[in-house]
Amino acid sequence: MPVFDEMHGADGALRPAYARVAAWLGRLRPEQIARKRAEADLLFRRLGITFIVYGKEGGTERLIPFDVIPRVFAAHEWRRLAQGSIQRVRALNLFLADIYHGREIIRAGVVPAELILANEYFQPQMQGLSLPCGIYTHVAGIDIVRTGESEFFVLEDNLRSPSGVSYMMENREVMMRLFPELFSEFGVAPVNHYPDELLRNLRAVAPPGVDEPTVAVMTPGPYNSAYFEHAFLAEQIGVELVEGRDLFVRDGVVYMRTTEGPQRVHVIYRRVDDEFLDPLAFRSESTLGVPGLLSVYRAGNVSLANAMGTGVADDKSVYPYVPDIVRFYLGEEPILNNVPTWMLRRADDLKYALDHLHELVTKEVHGAGGYGMLVGPAATKAEIEAYRARILADPAGFISQPTLALSTCPTFVESGVAPRHVDLRPYVLAGETFGVVPGGLTRVALVEGSLVVNSSQGGGIKDTWVLEGEG
Amino acid sequence: MLGRIADSLYWMARYSERAESTARILDVGYRMTLMPQDAATRASVWSSTLEIAGCQEAYAEKYGGEVRREDVIRFLAIDPDNPWSLYGCLRAARENARALRSSITIELWEAVNSTWLEIRDMDENALLERGYRDLFDWVKERANLFHGVADGTMLHDDAYAFMRLGWYLERAGNTARILDSKYHVLLASAQDVGGAVDYYQWGALLRSVSAFRAYHKVYSNVIVPARVAELLILREDMPRSLHSCLNQAIGSLDHLCGRRPFECRRIAGELHARIRFASMSEIFTRGLHEFLTDFVDRTTELGGQVQRDFMMLA
């Protein structure tokens, strides 16, 4: 499989976007890079990012390996990625509004009814509810991989509560401290206004008639693995970081308990999953939620970001239909492609996939985070056979995709600077308008040849630079 | 500020102060048992140590009636099952700090966290190897570090005021309990006073609240019970006296209440006035024990009212 390298292209010629990075790397000695990387580790610790992962008892701290060599996009490349991501999020919002109202798309026969109505993430409580600005996914993370000069594929649309944006911010912060001179020289588009944009959108979706809404970030608490990010965002946008027990419902509105007395909350940027939000409506044993929250939400007296029930639109069984969803609601051709997908609930697809398991990536429809998937080319015969048995037990629970040759970027590893595979997650913000800050989270597989970028499995992160101007 | 945050700040400070106080009491008890004395006196020292720490019943449940030095020290220093042991208090302080990541400085978090990590790994062998006195000194040092870092790195705003409130209410209660545990000694008649044992009893009591030198500086005279009581109750320039602690707590409450007519401010004001305008002769006439018991009850009431007024705990 030919691999596209983002610095040297497919044919080894230096690509213009990386011209300056290549020159800079040529000037840097390996020991300088090593020193900068040690400095970066120190900065991450000082910035408090070691609090990402709390162990149960010991408060164990973990640093995600940070690579100091940035990943670079030219302005025109980024324009396409941004427009393509926004296009999907616009369409998926219209899709969510539709399936919780008139269900035109089902009646038009574009998406099968059972995929939606029988979906465990379909939220009956959302039916008929009108949301401010018609927005369901105020923050979306679109996972994108690249395989060629102009071949980009969307792997997944994360529409529930995508995490990782704090790394985008902190990676940039660290790079600006390590290499301040590069930023003026390269003309790197800033990402620092993300919290401002987020706050602007959250305020825009406040319940009607509220001019000065009170916004809060809601977290499951310090034991959650993304707690650092929740605290970071609350601090950055200057609002309270609340847990369920800080909130209560009285007279049809939500209050938080403050030292000044009860204070009404209008918009909750919640990083708590749907089923834990309200013990009266969902899991009664949940202590993370607020009793009665759903009734206030349904009455329109509090806004939740993201809305409840968005999981039905980022489900892997719906994913294959996203290009059609884009066409149906927007009348446009999708700017970004889907990865070709075999839906194993279809007999033909199932037969093909079973014959080609060794070369395909097969995933659970409801899985996430890289768990429960089979990477055919990397799997043993026994693993493939075990997986085959699982598929046969419930074909509709699986999809298959070709193994993609993810692009590589120069990365600093023990042997020096070498190409490593990367992916990308830009964050789309929706409110009165749709937007993407020019950047995102680039994850990199640090092990040679590995395609797995997840931090739990040896993945690292790097800063993502969008160059201003065509250079 | 969220009520939960205020609550965590308040308790982080209270637990940290309680650890320091327990370390001081243990230190004094240990020193006293190095004096030549009979078994009954020795046991009474450790009984009163348990009493001050409020841990008699829990101790009896675990060890039965016999009060042994090693058991008491283990129980009050490193027993994970005793929430009021040094171990338990420092763990609780750290658990509260953990919920405060965005409300306290990195330096303060590191001070609290590293203290916990160090005592977490301490078992009985490590304790014996290290030596009791060394552990007690270390806990006192860490408490001083905590105060210094909090004062030097935190914004002196509401968050800081809640911490101070926790410190000084806890400290006032501790001083009152220490005094109360010795009230029978303090009330001994004049002719009994003056023996070597008494001298060490007073000395120990004063040392447990860092007041030994202060006593001599203030009074330039031999140690007599009435003056000890006066120093630790009424002197407002004595950092661990009831009067001084209340001055500090009132200052924090004034900051927090502003002009709002909170019940906790009224209770605090009433208590403050009692101490401020009290005289030793009146206190002794009423009964020192009654006075101190009443004081402890009122500080407990005040603490509860602070939580009702500010923290809205459901």
Interface residues (C-beta under 8 A of the other chain):
Chain A: R46 G48 F51 Y54 G58 G59 G221 P222 Y227 F228 A231 A234 E235 E240 L241 V242 E243 R245 D246 F248 M256 R257 T258 T259 E260 G261 P262
Chain B: M1 L2 G3 R4 A6 R98 A99 R101 S102 I106 N113 L117 R120 D158 F162 L256 F310 M311 M312 L313 A314
